[in-house]
Amino acid sequence: MTNYYTIDERAAKAAHDMNSMFDYKDGSTTAAYRRDVDRAAMLAEEQIEKKPDYREEIEDMLNRYARKLADWYNETSRVDSMCPSILVAGGAGIQAGKKAKQNARRDALAQKLEQINGILQQMKSIGTGGIKSSDEKAIYKLQQKIDAAKELQERMKGVNAFYRWHGTLDGCDLLSPEQLEELKAEMGRSWRTDSKPYESFALTNNSANIRRMEQRVKELQAIKDAGTSEREVEGIEGLKIVENAEAMRIQLIFEQKPDASVRAVLKDNGFRWAPSQNAWQRHLNESGKWAAEQVLKKLKGA
């Protein structure tokens, strides 16, 4: 079920050499990446056991996490190799402007990692009110959630602005008295790193969630507009690909039962057998289309 993506070990070594006095252990960044993915895969297996009806969604999340995390590791290596550590190069060997740019990109990568880890939070909450793509009202329901999230974003900004101007939440009419008291109590927690009523990560995470839902609406609408399509696969006899807009599945349909090696390729790329459709299928989205192309490449190269 787990798909690993390529880690640029050459870039990882260059980044390590820029920031450490010790020798780089070959393959260590790949090993760290795979450990992260393996932990995510364990979570996915636990969720599938609890909610088998959401197998495809969970496996898609796991694949998306693995792909985005590999991109993050590789981008981190590139950023870390932009400028050496002061411990390695000494103060005279550091360009202030280049170091400032590097630090800014590191901050951006830290936020990006939060968003990637957010995929695991989505995995944990799947099936607790989520909207399935096959739901005929999915776009409408998603838009309702987007509108609510945008209202929350503006309210959080407004409350923070009120506190910034007045130094207190007393008199703020953007929240109910009960909500104000809860927020005051939250602000008094010892672990809080920011004096603002709503910490920066709360706005960042909500904003990322809005963008994710908006992107999903665009993808769903594009699929609905395109309608169902099917095509024969050149070079592979007895196989056709169906983009089923009604079921929201990309389907690989074989005239005859594929052999064990082909079934293994299908499973490795997230496809599952659906007897009711007489097809191997997974979600109809960009990840699903990409996975279908990987299957075709494997089968044509076999």
Secondary structure, DSSP 8 states (H G I E B T S, - for coil): --------HHHHHHHHHHH-SS---TTHHHHHHHHHHHHHHHHHHHHHHH-GGGHHHHHHHHHHHHHHHHHHHHHHHHHHTSS--HHHH-GGG--HHHHHHHHHHHHHHHHHHHHHHHHHHHHHHTTSS---TT-TTHHHHHHHHHHHHHHHHHHHHHHHHHHHHHSS-TT-TTS-HHHHHHHHHHHT-TT----SSS-HHHHHHHHHHHHHHHHHHHHHHHHHHH--EEEE-TTSTTEEEEEETTTTEEEEEESS---HHHHHHHHHTT-EEETTTTEEEEESSHHHHHHHHHHHHHHHH-
